[in-house]
């Protein structure tokens, strides 16, 4: 089944209105519904067919050091999300649920997972602001920034529709962005994506399976 699966999604794949990217704006992926009869589909996320390759890009982390996404995440389960600190809903919800899911997971599991948050609002999300915001959820979360061009290129490399600004009153703006988390397993492929509506219990359930998954053996 081919679906446009973008930031305006919930678990049921129904569109969500607001300052998020519309379903007509992004890549077309085949998405298998969760909870099918296959063993690996016991996952609470949506399975992507074919899986998405881990992108190669270099941005800057919150300590102002270059961060080679491919190299620094090699051998880990990597959760990648594009958003911004002023986001009123999806960004804090995703980060909070992942953080709580990691806390509920077995001891030592968090050491095998890297959560990478790339800002889509580099103008306002300074490294200090981004670090402070992420620390509210988990101090281990990695925050990345860069030029608007570099961040757009990273989104495209990941197969994610580039974020866009929407003007608000008093010269303010919101940023429409993809609202799903890409989950790369240790084979450097994203077999699953997690849209809005995924709970901390879903993460606590899926993370141990993601860490121990061996897709090539299936």
GUNU-191410 format. One record per residue: x, y, z of N, C-alpha, C, CB in turn. Coordinates in nm, 3 decimals. Glycine has a CB too. Layout:
<pts>
PT   n_east  n_north     n_up  ca_east  ca_north    ca_up   c_east  c_north     c_up  cb_east  cb_north    cb_up
PT        X        Y        Z        X         Y        Z        X        Y        Z        X         Y        Z
...
</pts>
This chain:
<pts>
PT   n_east  n_north     n_up  ca_east  ca_north    ca_up   c_east  c_north     c_up  cb_east  cb_north    cb_up
PT    0.085   -0.120    0.000    0.000     0.000    0.000    0.088    0.124    0.000   -0.096     0.001    0.123
PT    0.066    0.211   -0.095    0.145     0.333   -0.106    0.071    0.448   -0.040    0.176     0.367   -0.255
PT    0.142    0.521    0.046    0.079     0.630    0.118    0.173    0.749    0.124    0.040     0.586    0.259
PT    0.117    0.867    0.127    0.194     0.987    0.158    0.196    0.998    0.309    0.133     1.117    0.090
PT    0.313    0.974    0.369    0.320     0.965    0.515    0.412    1.075    0.565    0.371     0.825    0.561
PT    0.352    1.184    0.612    0.428     1.302    0.647    0.394    1.351    0.785    0.406     1.411    0.547
PT    0.439    1.474    0.813    0.425     1.527    0.947    0.281    1.546    0.989    0.498     1.656    0.958
PT    0.190    1.556    0.895    0.051     1.575    0.933   -0.017    1.442    0.955   -0.024     1.656    0.827
PT    0.048    1.355    1.032   -0.003     1.220    1.051   -0.026    1.190    1.198    0.093     1.118    0.992
PT   -0.118    1.100    1.220   -0.130     1.036    1.351   -0.120    0.886    1.325   -0.266     1.075    1.424
PT   -0.130    0.808    1.430   -0.112     0.665    1.413   -0.213    0.608    1.313   -0.126     0.594    1.546
PT   -0.332    0.666    1.308   -0.433     0.618    1.214   -0.409    0.670    1.073   -0.570     0.659    1.261
PT   -0.306    0.753    1.053   -0.272     0.814    0.925   -0.372    0.919    0.882   -0.262     0.709    0.820
PT   -0.455    0.967    0.972   -0.547     1.075    0.940   -0.473    1.207    0.947   -0.668     1.076    1.035
PT   -0.506    1.306    0.861   -0.436     1.433    0.864   -0.466    1.512    0.990   -0.472     1.513    0.743
PT   -0.367    1.588    1.032   -0.381     1.676    1.147   -0.362    1.819    1.099   -0.280     1.641    1.260
PT   -0.453    1.906    1.129   -0.443     2.044    1.087   -0.354    2.121    1.182   -0.580     2.109    1.078
PT   -0.294    2.229    1.133   -0.206     2.308    1.218   -0.087    2.357    1.139   -0.161     2.229    1.340
PT    0.026    2.383    1.212    0.140     2.442    1.146    0.239    2.334    1.102    0.208     2.542    1.238
PT    0.187    2.219    1.056    0.272     2.111    1.011    0.254    2.090    0.861    0.241     1.982    1.088
PT    0.352    2.024    0.801    0.354     2.009    0.656    0.235    1.927    0.610    0.484     1.944    0.611
PT    0.176    1.967    0.499    0.060     1.896    0.448    0.101    1.764    0.384   -0.016     1.983    0.347
PT    0.007    1.672    0.375    0.037     1.539    0.326    0.076    1.537    0.179   -0.081     1.451    0.347
PT    0.049    1.643    0.106    0.082     1.644   -0.036    0.224    1.687   -0.063   -0.013     1.732   -0.109
PT    0.302    1.719    0.041    0.428     1.787    0.019    0.551    1.698    0.025    0.443     1.892    0.117
PT    0.537    1.570    0.055    0.658     1.494    0.082    0.672    1.367    0.004    0.663     1.463    0.223
PT    0.768    1.282    0.044    0.799     1.161   -0.030    0.687    1.059   -0.024    0.926     1.100    0.021
PT    0.684    0.975   -0.123    0.582     0.870   -0.128    0.647    0.739   -0.089    0.516     0.861   -0.270
PT    0.606    0.682    0.023    0.663     0.558    0.072    0.555    0.452    0.076    0.726     0.578    0.211
PT    0.599    0.326    0.068    0.508     0.217    0.097    0.509    0.197    0.247    0.548     0.086    0.021
PT    0.393    0.195    0.309    0.386     0.181    0.455    0.296    0.066    0.491    0.336     0.310    0.521
PT    0.354   -0.035    0.556    0.274    -0.145    0.605    0.212   -0.106    0.739    0.358    -0.274    0.619
PT    0.085   -0.135    0.761    0.023    -0.101    0.889    0.087   -0.177    1.003   -0.127    -0.128    0.885
PT    0.094   -0.116    1.122    0.147    -0.190    1.236    0.054   -0.303    1.277    0.170    -0.096    1.353
PT    0.109   -0.393    1.362    0.031    -0.503    1.418   -0.019   -0.600    1.311   -0.088    -0.448    1.495
PT    0.063   -0.627    1.209    0.025    -0.731    1.114    0.074   -0.864    1.168    0.084    -0.704    0.971
PT    0.062   -0.969    1.088    0.092    -1.102    1.139    0.241   -1.131    1.144    0.025    -1.205    1.055
PT    0.324   -1.054    1.075    0.468    -1.079    1.078    0.523   -1.051    1.217    0.541    -0.992    0.973
PT    0.623   -1.128    1.257    0.678    -1.115    1.391    0.727   -0.974    1.418    0.791    -1.214    1.412
PT    0.803   -0.918    1.322    0.860    -0.786    1.346    0.752   -0.677    1.349    0.962    -0.753    1.238
PT    0.634   -0.707    1.296    0.529    -0.607    1.292    0.454   -0.598    1.423    0.433    -0.639    1.181
PT    0.505   -0.663    1.526    0.451    -0.640    1.659    0.491   -0.500    1.706    0.501    -0.748    1.758
PT    0.572   -0.434    1.627    0.611    -0.298    1.660    0.490   -0.205    1.660    0.716    -0.247    1.560
PT    0.499   -0.102    1.743    0.392    -0.004    1.752    0.406    0.107    1.647    0.390     0.058    1.892
PT    0.524    0.115    1.585    0.543     0.212    1.477    0.495    0.156    1.345    0.691     0.252    1.467
PT    0.503    0.237    1.241    0.464     0.193    1.108    0.585    0.144    1.031    0.394     0.305    1.032
PT    0.575    0.028    0.969    0.688    -0.028    0.896    0.696    0.030    0.755    0.678    -0.181    0.888
PT    0.815    0.072    0.716    0.838     0.136    0.586    0.893    0.032    0.489    0.935     0.256    0.599
PT    0.835    0.026    0.370    0.878    -0.066    0.266    0.900    0.009    0.135    0.775    -0.180    0.248
PT    1.022    0.011    0.079    1.144    -0.046    0.135    1.196    0.043    0.249    1.252    -0.062    0.025
PT    1.285   -0.010    0.334    1.338     0.072    0.443    1.420    0.188    0.389    1.425    -0.012    0.536
PT    1.429    0.295    0.470    1.499     0.416    0.428    1.644    0.411    0.476    1.429     0.542    0.484
PT    1.740    0.435    0.386    1.881     0.434    0.427    1.914    0.551    0.518    1.971     0.437    0.304
PT    2.001    0.525    0.614    2.045     0.632    0.703    2.118    0.738    0.621    2.137     0.577    0.815
PT    2.082    0.865    0.635    2.145     0.971    0.554    2.285    1.004    0.602    2.059     1.097    0.557
PT    2.361    1.062    0.513    2.494     1.111    0.546    2.491    1.263    0.544    2.602     1.055    0.447
PT    2.514    1.325    0.658    2.524     1.470    0.666    2.606    1.507    0.788    2.383     1.536    0.672
PT    2.662    1.627    0.783    2.741     1.679    0.895    2.681    1.812    0.937    2.892     1.694    0.856
PT    2.639    1.822    1.063    2.589     1.947    1.118    2.672    1.980    1.242    2.436     1.939    1.152
PT    2.625    2.072    1.323    2.699     2.115    1.442    2.619    2.083    1.567    2.731     2.267    1.435
PT    2.685    2.022    1.666    2.613     1.989    1.788    2.610    2.109    1.883    2.678     1.868    1.857
PT    2.549    2.091    1.998    2.528     2.205    2.089    2.656    2.248    2.162    2.423     2.170    2.191
PT    2.764    2.173    2.144    2.894     2.218    2.197    2.978    2.283    2.089    2.971     2.099    2.258
PT    2.916    2.310    1.973    2.980     2.376    1.859    3.079    2.285    1.787    3.050     2.502    1.904
PT    3.069    2.154    1.807    3.157     2.060    1.739    3.086    2.000    1.618    3.203     1.948    1.835
PT    3.161    1.969    1.511    3.098     1.903    1.396    3.044    1.766    1.436    3.200     1.889    1.280
PT    2.929    1.732    1.383    2.866     1.603    1.413    2.837    1.532    1.282    2.735     1.621    1.498
PT    2.915    1.427    1.256    2.895     1.344    1.138    2.787    1.242    1.171    3.028     1.273    1.093
PT    2.667    1.262    1.122    2.552     1.182    1.163    2.575    1.033    1.138    2.428     1.227    1.089
PT    2.622    0.998    1.021    2.643     0.856    0.990    2.747    0.796    1.083    2.687     0.839    0.843
PT    2.862    0.860    1.094    2.972     0.802    1.170    2.942    0.798    1.320    3.100     0.882    1.146
PT    2.882    0.905    1.372    2.860     0.914    1.517    2.748    0.823    1.566    2.828     1.057    1.555
PT    2.666    0.774    1.475    2.554     0.688    1.516    2.574    0.544    1.473    2.424     0.741    1.457
PT    2.688    0.513    1.414    2.715     0.377    1.369    2.710    0.279    1.487    2.853     0.371    1.299
PT    2.635    0.170    1.471    2.626     0.069    1.574    2.520    0.094    1.680    2.755     0.056    1.639
PT    2.444    0.202    1.665    2.339     0.235    1.761    2.203    0.230    1.693    2.364     0.374    1.822
PT    2.099    0.208    1.772    1.965     0.242    1.728    1.955    0.393    1.735    1.852     0.170    1.815
PT    1.915    0.456    1.625    1.916     0.602    1.618    1.777    0.654    1.585    2.018     0.651    1.513
PT    1.727    0.741    1.671    1.597     0.805    1.649    1.622    0.947    1.602    1.511     0.803    1.779
PT    1.579    0.978    1.481    1.604     1.109    1.420    1.474    1.186    1.405    1.673     1.094    1.282
PT    1.477    1.311    1.453    1.357     1.395    1.445    1.399    1.537    1.407    1.279     1.395    1.580
PT    1.324    1.598    1.317    1.345     1.737    1.277    1.234    1.822    1.336    1.349     1.750    1.121
PT    1.270    1.924    1.413    1.171     2.011    1.475    1.236    2.136    1.530    1.097     1.937    1.586
PT    1.167    2.203    1.623    1.224     2.326    1.678    1.175    2.349    1.820    1.189     2.446    1.589
PT    1.255    2.422    1.897    1.230     2.436    2.040    1.101    2.510    2.072    1.345     2.506    2.105
PT    1.058    2.600    1.985    0.935     2.676    2.012    0.810    2.603    1.964    0.943     2.811    1.945
PT    0.825    2.485    1.912    0.710     2.409    1.864    0.610    2.391    1.978    0.754     2.270    1.809
PT    0.483    2.421    1.955    0.385     2.415    2.064    0.332    2.277    2.096    0.271     2.503    2.032
PT    0.360    2.179    2.012    0.294     2.050    2.036    0.380    1.929    2.002    0.168     2.043    1.957
PT    0.402    1.900    1.874    0.460     1.773    1.836    0.603    1.751    1.887    0.459     1.761    1.689
PT    0.685    1.854    1.883    0.825     1.837    1.925    0.837    1.803    2.074    0.904     1.965    1.897
PT    0.779    1.882    2.164    0.790     1.843    2.305    0.721    1.711    2.336    0.732     1.951    2.392
PT    0.611    1.681    2.268    0.543     1.554    2.293    0.631    1.436    2.253    0.410     1.549    2.216
PT    0.689    1.442    2.134    0.776     1.333    2.090    0.895    1.316    2.185    0.826     1.359    1.947
PT    0.962    1.426    2.218    1.080     1.415    2.303    1.045    1.362    2.442    1.149     1.551    2.314
PT    0.935    1.410    2.497    0.894     1.365    2.630    0.860    1.217    2.630    0.774     1.447    2.680
PT    0.789    1.171    2.528    0.748     1.031    2.523    0.867    0.939    2.502    0.645     1.010    2.413
PT    0.961    0.981    2.418    1.082     0.901    2.399    1.160    0.893    2.530    1.171     0.960    2.287
PT    1.176    1.007    2.597    1.251     1.010    2.723    1.186    0.919    2.827    1.259     1.154    2.777
PT    1.055    0.925    2.839    0.986     0.840    2.936    0.993    0.693    2.896    0.841     0.884    2.951
PT    0.986    0.666    2.765    0.999     0.529    2.718    1.135    0.471    2.749    0.973     0.523    2.570
PT    1.240    0.552    2.736    1.375     0.506    2.768    1.389    0.477    2.917    1.478     0.611    2.726
PT    1.323    0.557    2.999    1.329     0.535    3.143    1.261    0.405    3.182    1.266     0.651    3.218
PT    1.159    0.366    3.108    1.086     0.243    3.138    1.154    0.120    3.080    0.944     0.252    3.085
PT    1.249    0.140    2.989    1.315     0.029    2.921    1.413   -0.041    3.015    1.389     0.079    2.795
PT    1.454   -0.162    2.983    1.549    -0.235    3.068    1.679   -0.158    3.091    1.580    -0.371    3.006
PT    1.742   -0.184    3.204    1.865    -0.116    3.240    1.973   -0.141    3.134    1.914    -0.163    3.378
PT    2.043   -0.035    3.096    2.150    -0.044    2.998    2.105   -0.027    2.855    2.216    -0.173    3.011
PT    1.974   -0.035    2.830    1.926    -0.023    2.693    1.951    0.116    2.636    1.777    -0.056    2.686
PT    1.935    0.221    2.718    1.953     0.357    2.670    2.093    0.381    2.616    1.923     0.455    2.781
PT    2.191    0.304    2.662    2.328     0.320    2.614    2.344    0.273    2.470    2.425     0.243    2.703
PT    2.244    0.203    2.418    2.250     0.154    2.281    2.161    0.235    2.186    2.208     0.007    2.277
PT    2.108    0.345    2.239    2.017     0.429    2.161    2.068    0.572    2.158    1.874     0.424    2.219
PT    2.065    0.634    2.040    2.097     0.775    2.028    1.975    0.848    1.972    2.221     0.797    1.937
PT    1.936    0.953    2.042    1.824     1.036    1.999    1.883    1.166    1.944    1.722     1.064    2.116
PT    1.855    1.194    1.818    1.913     1.310    1.751    1.801    1.403    1.707    2.000     1.268    1.628
PT    1.805    1.524    1.758    1.705     1.626    1.727    1.772    1.735    1.644    1.640     1.686    1.858
PT    1.726    1.755    1.521    1.781     1.858    1.432    1.684    1.974    1.428    1.807     1.802    1.289
PT    1.731    2.092    1.464    1.643     2.208    1.461    1.609    2.249    1.319    1.706     2.325    1.534
PT    1.484    2.285    1.298    1.441     2.341    1.171    1.425    2.493    1.181    1.308     2.276    1.127
PT    1.473    2.549    1.292    1.464     2.693    1.316    1.599    2.743    1.370    1.348     2.726    1.416
PT    1.704    2.733    1.288    1.837     2.769    1.338    1.852    2.916    1.376    1.939     2.735    1.236
PT    1.766    3.001    1.323    1.774     3.144    1.356    1.745    3.166    1.504    1.675     3.225    1.271
PT    1.646    3.100    1.559    1.609     3.119    1.699    1.667    3.012    1.792    1.458     3.120    1.711
PT    1.691    2.894    1.738    1.744     2.787    1.822    1.897    2.793    1.826    1.697     2.648    1.770
PT    1.949    2.880    1.909    2.094     2.882    1.928    2.136    2.751    1.994    2.137     3.006    2.015
PT    2.263    2.716    1.988    2.308     2.594    2.056    2.272    2.593    2.204    2.458     2.578    2.041
PT    2.279    2.708    2.270    2.246     2.717    2.412    2.098    2.691    2.436    2.285     2.854    2.469
PT    2.013    2.753    2.354    1.869     2.733    2.367    1.832    2.588    2.338    1.792     2.827    2.273
PT    1.891    2.533    2.235    1.861     2.396    2.198    1.904    2.298    2.308    1.930     2.360    2.067
PT    2.023    2.321    2.365    2.072     2.233    2.471    1.983    2.242    2.595    2.217     2.270    2.508
PT    1.946    2.363    2.632    1.860     2.382    2.748    1.724    2.316    2.728    1.843     2.532    2.778
PT    1.671    2.327    2.608    1.540     2.269    2.579    1.546    2.117    2.583    1.489     2.316    2.441
PT    1.647    2.058    2.522    1.659     1.912    2.521    1.684    1.856    2.660    1.771     1.870    2.429
PT    1.756    1.930    2.742    1.786     1.884    2.878    1.661    1.868    2.962    1.881     1.979    2.946
PT    1.553    1.935    2.923    1.427     1.918    2.996    1.376    1.774    2.984    1.320     2.016    2.944
PT    1.417    1.707    2.878    1.369     1.571    2.852    1.475    1.467    2.890    1.331     1.556    2.705
PT    1.596    1.484    2.837    1.704     1.390    2.866    1.835    1.455    2.825    1.682     1.252    2.792
PT    1.929    1.461    2.915    2.058     1.526    2.887    2.140    1.450    2.784    2.138     1.540    3.015
PT    2.103    1.327    2.756    2.176     1.250    2.655    2.129    1.280    2.513    2.161     1.102    2.682
PT    2.015    1.346    2.497    1.965     1.376    2.364    2.063    1.468    2.292    1.824     1.440    2.371
PT    2.084    1.442    2.166    2.180     1.517    2.085    2.105    1.623    2.005    2.260     1.423    1.990
PT    2.148    1.748    2.014    2.089     1.856    1.937    2.183    1.903    1.828    2.052     1.972    2.029
PT    2.130    1.920    1.708    2.212     1.962    1.594    2.154    2.087    1.529    2.223     1.850    1.491
PT    2.242    2.171    1.481    2.203     2.291    1.410    2.300    2.314    1.294    2.200     2.414    1.506
PT    2.276    2.421    1.221    2.359     2.455    1.106    2.292    2.564    1.026    2.386     2.331    1.018
PT    2.341    2.588    0.907    2.277     2.688    0.821    2.144    2.633    0.771    2.370     2.725    0.702
PT    2.056    2.722    0.727    1.927     2.676    0.674    1.948    2.582    0.556    1.840     2.795    0.632
PT    2.048    2.613    0.473    2.076     2.528    0.357    2.122    2.390    0.398    2.179     2.592    0.269
PT    2.209    2.383    0.499    2.260     2.254    0.544    2.150    2.171    0.608    2.376     2.273    0.642
PT    2.061    2.236    0.682    1.951     2.163    0.748    1.850    2.115    0.644    1.881     2.253    0.852
PT    1.823    2.196    0.544    1.733     2.152    0.437    1.792    2.033    0.364    1.706     2.267    0.339
PT    1.923    2.037    0.338    1.989     1.925    0.271    1.981    1.798    0.355    2.135     1.959    0.240
PT    1.994    1.812    0.487    1.985     1.696    0.576    1.845    1.636    0.572    2.020     1.736    0.721
PT    1.744    1.721    0.569    1.607     1.670    0.561    1.585    1.595    0.431    1.506     1.786    0.573
PT    1.632    1.650    0.322    1.616     1.584    0.193    1.692    1.451    0.190    1.665     1.675    0.080
PT    1.811    1.449    0.251    1.890     1.326    0.254    1.818    1.216    0.332    2.027     1.352    0.316
PT    1.740    1.257    0.432    1.665     1.162    0.513    1.530    1.126    0.450    1.643     1.218    0.652
PT    1.496    1.189    0.338    1.368     1.163    0.275    1.253    1.234    0.342    1.340     1.018    0.273
PT    1.285    1.344    0.412    1.185     1.419    0.487    1.155    1.549    0.414    1.234     1.448    0.633
PT    1.028    1.590    0.402    0.996     1.717    0.336    1.056    1.833    0.413    0.845     1.734    0.324
PT    1.125    1.926    0.345    1.188     2.039    0.415    1.085    2.123    0.491    1.262     2.127    0.316
PT    1.127    2.173    0.606    1.041     2.259    0.687    1.014    2.390    0.615    1.104     2.286    0.824
PT    0.906    2.457    0.655    0.874     2.586    0.595    0.816    2.678    0.701    0.776     2.570    0.476
PT    0.842    2.805    0.686    0.795     2.903    0.782    0.655    2.953    0.746    0.892     3.021    0.790
PT    0.577    2.981    0.849    0.444     3.038    0.832    0.437    3.166    0.915    0.332     2.937    0.875
PT    0.405    3.275    0.852    0.400     3.404    0.922    0.286    3.410    1.022    0.387     3.518    0.821
PT    0.316    3.466    1.139    0.215     3.489    1.241    0.207    3.639    1.268    0.247     3.410    1.371
PT    0.129    3.677    1.366    0.115     3.819    1.400    0.244    3.874    1.461   -0.002     3.840    1.496
PT    0.261    4.003    1.453    0.372     4.074    1.517    0.508    4.023    1.471    0.361     4.062    1.668
PT    0.519    3.994    1.342    0.644     3.952    1.279    0.699    3.821    1.335    0.748     4.060    1.297
PT    0.614    3.746    1.403    0.654     3.614    1.453    0.626    3.512    1.343    0.578     3.578    1.585
PT    0.673    3.390    1.364    0.647     3.285    1.267    0.649    3.149    1.336    0.751     3.290    1.153
PT    0.580    3.055    1.274    0.585     2.915    1.315    0.660    2.839    1.207    0.441     2.855    1.339
PT    0.700    2.718    1.237    0.773     2.637    1.141    0.699    2.506    1.118    0.918     2.610    1.189
PT    0.648    2.489    0.996    0.585     2.363    0.961    0.693    2.260    0.932    0.491     2.379    0.839
PT    0.684    2.143    0.990    0.791     2.044    0.976    0.732    1.904    0.987    0.902     2.065    1.083
PT    0.807    1.807    0.941    0.764     1.667    0.953    0.752    1.632    1.100    0.864     1.571    0.881
PT    0.648    1.558    1.136    0.625     1.528    1.277    0.633    1.380    1.308    0.491     1.581    1.320
PT    0.721    1.309    1.237    0.743     1.169    1.268    0.891    1.146    1.299    0.698     1.079    1.151
PT    0.916    1.044    1.378    1.051     1.005    1.415    1.095    0.889    1.326    1.060     0.966    1.566
PT    1.213    0.903    1.268    1.272     0.794    1.190    1.355    0.708    1.284    1.358     0.850    1.073
PT    1.334    0.578    1.280    1.406     0.486    1.369    1.500    0.398    1.287    1.306     0.398    1.451
PT    1.630    0.428    1.295    1.731     0.350    1.224    1.784    0.241    1.317    1.847     0.441    1.174
PT    1.780    0.117    1.271    1.836     0.009    1.350    1.984   -0.007    1.316    1.759    -0.124    1.325
PT    2.049   -0.108    1.373    2.194    -0.118    1.363    2.242   -0.155    1.223    2.244    -0.220    1.461
PT    2.149   -0.185    1.133    2.184    -0.209    0.993    2.184   -0.080    0.912    2.089    -0.309    0.931
PT    2.168    0.035    0.980    2.170     0.167    0.916    2.052    0.189    0.821    2.300     0.186    0.841
PT    1.941    0.126    0.852    1.819     0.144    0.775    1.704    0.177    0.870    1.787     0.018    0.691
PT    1.614    0.263    0.824    1.492     0.293    0.900    1.381    0.204    0.846    1.454     0.445    0.890
PT    1.352    0.098    0.920    1.242     0.009    0.884    1.110    0.058    0.943    1.272    -0.134    0.932
PT    1.119    0.151    1.038    1.000     0.198    1.110    1.003    0.348    1.126    0.989     0.131    1.245
PT    0.886    0.408    1.123    0.870     0.548    1.157    0.759    0.560    1.261    0.840     0.634    1.031
PT    0.771    0.661    1.346    0.679     0.679    1.457    0.611    0.815    1.446    0.753     0.666    1.593
PT    0.484    0.818    1.412    0.412     0.944    1.392    0.355    0.997    1.523    0.299     0.924    1.291
PT    0.283    1.106    1.511    0.213     1.162    1.627    0.119    1.058    1.684    0.136     1.290    1.588
PT    0.104    1.060    1.816    0.014     0.968    1.880    0.083    0.849    1.943   -0.085     0.921    1.782
PT    0.211    0.827    1.912    0.286     0.718    1.975    0.308    0.754    2.122    0.422     0.693    1.901
PT    0.288    0.660    2.211    0.295     0.686    2.354    0.427    0.639    2.414    0.179     0.617    2.426
PT    0.451    0.676    2.540    0.570     0.630    2.609    0.568    0.478    2.624    0.583     0.697    2.745
PT    0.451    0.421    2.640    0.439     0.275    2.650    0.477    0.209    2.517    0.296     0.235    2.690
PT    0.441    0.275    2.407    0.480     0.223    2.276    0.631    0.222    2.262    0.416     0.306    2.163
PT    0.696    0.331    2.304    0.842     0.336    2.297    0.904    0.233    2.389    0.893     0.477    2.333
PT    0.854    0.221    2.509    0.909     0.123    2.604    0.895   -0.019    2.549    0.838     0.135    2.741
PT    0.789   -0.042    2.475    0.766    -0.173    2.414    0.863   -0.196    2.298    0.622    -0.186    2.366
PT    0.878   -0.096    2.211    0.952    -0.115    2.086    1.103   -0.107    2.100    0.907    -0.014    1.986
PT    1.153   -0.021    2.189    1.297     0.002    2.196    1.378   -0.125    2.220    1.327     0.101    2.304
PT    1.339   -0.212    2.314    1.417    -0.336    2.330    1.419   -0.420    2.204    1.360    -0.418    2.445
PT    1.309   -0.424    2.130    1.305    -0.500    2.005    1.394   -0.436    1.899    1.160    -0.511    1.954
PT    1.393   -0.304    1.892    1.477    -0.234    1.796    1.625   -0.260    1.823    1.449    -0.084    1.800
PT    1.663   -0.259    1.949    1.803    -0.282    1.986    1.847   -0.423    1.948    1.824    -0.259    2.136
PT    1.758   -0.520    1.960    1.794    -0.660    1.935    1.756   -0.708    1.797    1.730    -0.747    2.037
PT    1.700   -0.620    1.715    1.650    -0.659    1.584    1.764   -0.699    1.489    1.570    -0.545    1.524
PT    1.738   -0.802    1.408    1.832    -0.845    1.304    1.752   -0.866    1.175    1.909    -0.976    1.346
PT    1.726   -0.758    1.107    1.639    -0.762    0.990    1.693   -0.856    0.882    1.621    -0.622    0.932
PT    1.826   -0.861    0.868    1.885    -0.938    0.758    1.860   -1.087    0.772    2.034    -0.911    0.751
PT    1.826   -1.130    0.893    1.805    -1.274    0.916    1.662   -1.317    0.887    1.841    -1.308    1.059
PT    1.576   -1.221    0.853    1.435    -1.256    0.831    1.408   -1.289    0.686    1.344    -1.142    0.876
</pts>
